[in-house]
Amino acid sequence: MSIDAVPTGRRSSAVVSERPRVLIVGGGQEHVRKARELGMDVVLAQFPDAYDRGHRPYVDQALLLDYRDIDRLLPAARALHEAYPFQAAVSLFELGLLPAARINEALGLRGESVATVELLLDKWRMRRHLAAKGISPVASAVGRSAQDVREFVAAHGLPVIVKPIRESGSLGVFCVRDPAEADGVAERFRSLDDSHRDARDLSGAGSFDEFLMEEFLDGPEVSVETLTFDGRHTVVAVTDKECGGPGFVETGHSQPSRCPAGTLGEVTRLVTDFLDAVGLRSGPGHTEVKLTSRGPRIVESHNRVGGDRINDLTRIVHGVDMERLALAAVSGVPAPPAASPGPLGGAAVRFLTPEPGRVVEVTGVDAVRADPAFVDLRLEVGPGDVLPPLTWNEDKAGHVIARGATAAEAVAHVRRLAEAIHVRTEPVA
């Protein structure tokens, strides 16, 4: 397939424009819309079948290709940069983070380093890096077989976690709680490679050849949403997470965190030390932390805005659109927030996880939309669709967002609204 550099009806204005110009790699239509609203000219690198007429009002040129292939992406980006220079490549989407960093490094543009992005994408490298610096110690090792799991259990006890080295979205995370489970978990993990997931949902080939083994971290989990400007980190929000699905699939989030102030202080110090340790210099961060009985421990981190509608919660509760600020930072326009903005109220998201099977009927939508606490509803399914078993974030059927005077009130509202939406399914013959 050839690379298509598509003018979108705005090319002539881009040539003479003195506005900031950015190359956005992957992501959703809302990302190019926000860049345009910030007064930017936009080049978009996107998969051909993910680009449609809805992008055209916001995009000046589009590079339509598999942007994971840096040997194809980089020459195309270089040619466009030579003709119509952009200030930096940026991505707010997991799969685009490394390609954007490679473009910036090759063209001498501002942006996060390849080394930092690689460190955050590779959980095993991250664990070794933290261990060398004495930050957030967690016993871990790489395995390929049931014997590797048995040896790790013998060394560190039960339970233990087995998970991918480079994936996200709670995919392929297993907890071994019994010695008998150790023999089967390696096979269960490798079987994920036989699934029919879209390759664009995965971090890369070979994701399931090896796995990461870690000691189990007890306690609740939070995520810390940060913005970094010139190496200075601001904690914008802390998100409480609810893991009620199979494995470690998250079924809800809320802000502001209801953790005690002392705990939040510990978490903030750990995360800022962590971001310094991995060398993050600019842009958003989404860092997951377990509040263990031995103190907070890093689970993993990403140099992007958190998924699962966390940016919506941050915008509602703290008045900060982290995607918009991350895009604006490319041109050096925004003044960095001097401190974490205080909450304006509470907000919560709840994900819809009906029984697997063929969808027969969906009811309750109109009543939910009319509720005073309602903020947003998205349904990914309708009658006739087939729902798979819930194994990772992409299997969710939709979400509801609600607000309240406090986080606790918002959580109560969103649970009530989610329960009011009925997705009736039947077994698939």
N, C-alpha and C positions, 0 to 999 in steps of 0.2 A: 504494500500500500504506500502510495506516495504521500509526502507531507503537503498539506494544503495550507498556504498562508492566505487567509481569506480577508479581503477588505470588507467592511461591514457598513459601508455607506457614510463613514465618518473619517475616511483616510485623509482627505484633503485638509480637513481642519486640524488633524493630528500633525501634519507636516509643518504647519506654520505656528502651531500652538506653543506657548511658553509655559503651559501648565505642567505640573508634575506628571510624570509618565511612569507606569508600573507594569511589570509583567506578572500576572497572576497565574499560578500553576494549579490546575484542578480546582476542586471545590464546587460550591453551589452558586446558583444564579444570584443569590443575595449578596455574595462577595463582590461581584463585578458591579452590582447596583450601588452598593455602599461606596465603592471606589469612585464611581461616577458622581455620586452625590457629594463627595469630598472635593470635587473639581479636578479629578485626575483623568488623563487619557489612559486607556487600558488596552494592553495586549493580553490575550488569554490563551494559554496552552491547555487544551482539553481533548479528551477522547472524541473522535468524530461523532459517535452516536449519542454523546452527552451534550452536544451543542445544538441549539435550536433557535428559532426566531425570537424566543423570549430573551436571549442574550443580546440581540443586535442593538437595541437602544443604548447599551452601556459599553460596547466593545468596539475599539477602533480596528484592530487586526486580531485574527484568531489563528493560532497554530494548531491544526487539527491532526493529532497523532497520538500514539501511545507515549505519553510523556515520561513513563518509567524508563524508556530506552534513551539514556543520556547521550549515546553515540549519534542518535538522530535528533534529539531535542537541542543539544548544544550548538551544532552548526546552524540550525534554523534560528535559534535565539540570537546567535552572534551576528548573523546577516541582518536581522531586523534591528538589532542594537546599533549596528554601523550606519544603517540608513535613517533610523528614527530612534535615537538613544532613549533608553529608559533608566531610571535611577536605581532600580533594584528589582530583583525577582522576589516574590513573596508567595507563600501558600498558607492557608488556614485549614488545610486538609491533610490528614496523616500521610497519604500516598504522595503528596506533592512536596513534603518538607525537604527531603534529600535532593530531588531534582532542582528545587529553587536554590538550595545552598550551593550546589555544584555550579550552577550558572553564575551566581554572584562571585564565587571564588575564581572561576575561569575568566570572567570579564573584569575583575577588580572592582566589584561593586559592593556597597554596604549590605550587610545582612549577617545572619548567624553563620558561624564557621561550619564547614563540613564535619570537622572533628567533633564539635559539640552535638550536632544533629545525630551523627552516627552513635555517639555515646548514649544518647537518650533512646534511640531506636533499639539498641542491642542491650537487653536487660542483663545479660551475663557480663558484658564489658562494664556496664554501669555498676554492678555489684562489686566487681574487682576493683574498680576505681574508688568507690566509696570505702572499701575495706582498707585500701592503701592509705587513705586520708583519715581513717578512724572515725568516719561519719556513718551513723545509722547501721551498726553492725548486724548483719543477717547471714546466717550460715547458708551457703548455696554451692551448687556444683552442676555441671552439665552431664546429662546421661543419654544413653541410646538404647538401653536394654532393661529388662526386669532385674537383672543382676545389679545394675547400677542403682536402681531404686532400693533394692534390699540392702545394699552396702550403705547408702545414705541413711536409711532408716536405722540401721545398726549403729551408725555413728552419732545420729542426732535425735533419735527417738521419734515417736508418733505424736500428733499427726504431721505430715509433710505435704507440701504443695508441689504439684507437677504442672508446668505451664509452658507455652511457647516462648522462645527466646526473642522473637521479633513481632509478635502480633498484638492487637489491641481489641477492645470491644468485648472483653470477657470470654474470648474464644479459646476453647481447649484448656480451661483451668480445672484441674482435678485436685481433690483433697483425699489423701490416703490416710484413713483413720484406723485401719485394721491390718495386721500383717498379711492376711489373705489377699487384700486388695493390691498389694505391692506387685504381685506377679502379673496381674491383668492390666495395670494402668498404662504400661508402655505400649501394649497392643491397642488399647482404646485410644491413646494419643495418636499413634501412627495411622489409625483408621480415619482420622480427620482428613488426611491427604486424599482419601478416596471420595470425599464429598463433592457435590456439584455446585459449590459456591462460585460466584463470579470471581475470577482471579483478581479483579480490580478491588475487591474487598479485602485482599490479603496483602501482607507486606512484601512477599516475594516467594519465588520458587524455593523449595527445600525447607519451608517453614516447619515441617513436621518430621524432619530427619533426626533432629536432636531436640531435647527438651531441657528446661531449667528446673532443677529441684531446689526447693527452699524450705527452711524451717517454717512451721506454721506460726503466723502472727495473730495472736488473740486480740479481741477487742473490736469496737466499732471502727468504721472507716470514714474519713472525710477527704475532700479534695480541696486544694488551695489554689485559688485563681490569682495569678500575678501578672503584672506588667513590668517590663524591664526596659530602662532607657539608659544607654551608656554605662551598663553594668550596675545601675542602681535599681533595686527591686522594690516594688510596692505590692503588698498583699491587698488586693481589691476585695476579695470575698473568701469565705470558707464555707464549703457546701457539705451538709450532712447527707450521707448516702444510705440507701436502704437496699439490701441484697436479699430479696425474697424469692427469687427464681431458682431454678436448678443450677447447681454449681455455684458460680459467683455472678450470675446475671443480675444487674442492678434494676430494681423495679420502681425506684423513686428517688428524688433528691429534694432538698429544701434549703432555703437561705432565709435569714442569717443562721449560722450555726448556733445550736443551743448548748455547745460545750462550755464549761466554766472558763472564766477569763484566764485563769492560770494555765489551763490546758492549751488554750488558744495561743498564749504567749510562747509556750514551749514549741508548739507546732510552727509558729511564725519563725522563730529562731532557727529551727531545724531546716525549714524549707529555704530560707535565705542563705544559710550556710551551704546547703545542697546546690543551689543555683550558682553560687560562687565556685563551688568545687567542680562543677561540670563546665564552667566557663561561659554561661549564658550572658550575653551582652545586650541583647535587644529583643523586643517583641513579647508576645504573651507566653504564659506558662500555665500548665495544668498538672499539678503534682498530687498524687494519691498517697495518703498517709494512714497507717493503722495506729490507733491509740491503744497500745499494748500495756500489759501490766508492768512492763519494764520501761515504759516511756514511749513516745512516738517513734515510729519507724517508717522510712520511705518504702512504698510499694513499687511505684514507677512514676515516670514523669514524661511530659511531652512539651515541645516548644510550639504549642498551638493553644487555641482556646478549647476548653473542655466541650465535649460533645454532649449528647443526651439533653439538649435544650438548656444547658447550664448557663450559656450566655444570656438567654432570655431571663432566667432568674436573676442574674447579676444586674441586668438592665432595669428590671422591675424594682429590685430591692435597693440597689446602690446607685441607680441612675447612670451606670457606666455601660456602654456598648463596647466590649473589649475587641470585637472584630473591627469596628470602625476605628478605634484608637490604634490597633495593630497596623491597619492599612495606612492611616495617616502618618504613622511614625516613619514610614518609608521615605517621606519627603522632609522629615524633621519638623513638621508643622506644629504638632501639639505640645503644649507644655506638660511635662509629666506630672501626674498627681502627686502632691506633696505628702499625702498620707492616705491611709485607707479611708474611703468615704463611709460615713456611718449609714446604717440601714434606714430606709424610708418606710418599712413595713415588712411583711413576710410574703414569700411566694414558694410554691411547691409544684413539682411535676410528678405525675403518676403514669406509668406505662401500662398499656392495655395488653394483657397476656391471656387471651381466651384459650379454651381447649383446642388442641390441634384437630384438623379435619377440614371438610369443605364448609365454607360459610353459607348458611341458609338465610340468615336474617340479622339485620343490625337495627336496634331500636334504642330510644332514649336520647338521641342526639339533640333534637330540638329543645327538650327540657333542660339539658345541660347548658346549651348555648344561652338560654334565657336566665340562668342562675346569676344572681348578683356577684358571686365570687368568681365567676368564669373569666378566664383570660384567653385561653387558646385551646383548640381541639384539632387534632390531626388524626384521621383514620387512613391507614395504609391498605385496608382490605374492604371488600364488598361482597355481596352474594355471588357465589360461584368460585371465589378464590379459595385456594387450598392453603391452610396454615400448617407449617411444619412444627414439630416439637420445639420448645424453647430451649435453644442451646447457646445462643449468644445474642448480643444486642440487636443484630440485624433481623432477628426473628420476631421482634415485637410488632404488634399489630397497630400501634399508634400511641398517642399520649394525650393527656389533659393537663392544663396548667391552671392553677387557681391562686388567688391572692387572699391575704388576711392581714389583720392588724399586727399579728406576730407570726413567727414561723409555725408555732404549734397550731394556731388557728388555720393557717394556710394548708397545713398537712391534713387537718380534719376535713376541710372543705374539699380538697382534691381527692381524698379517699371516697368521700360521699359521691362526688361527681363521677369518678371512675366506676364505682359500683352501679351507677344509674345507666351506664351504657352496656347493653347486652348484645354480645356477638354470639349468636347461636350457631353451632357447628354440628355436622354429622360425620360419622366415620366415612373414610374414603374406601370404597370397595376394592 
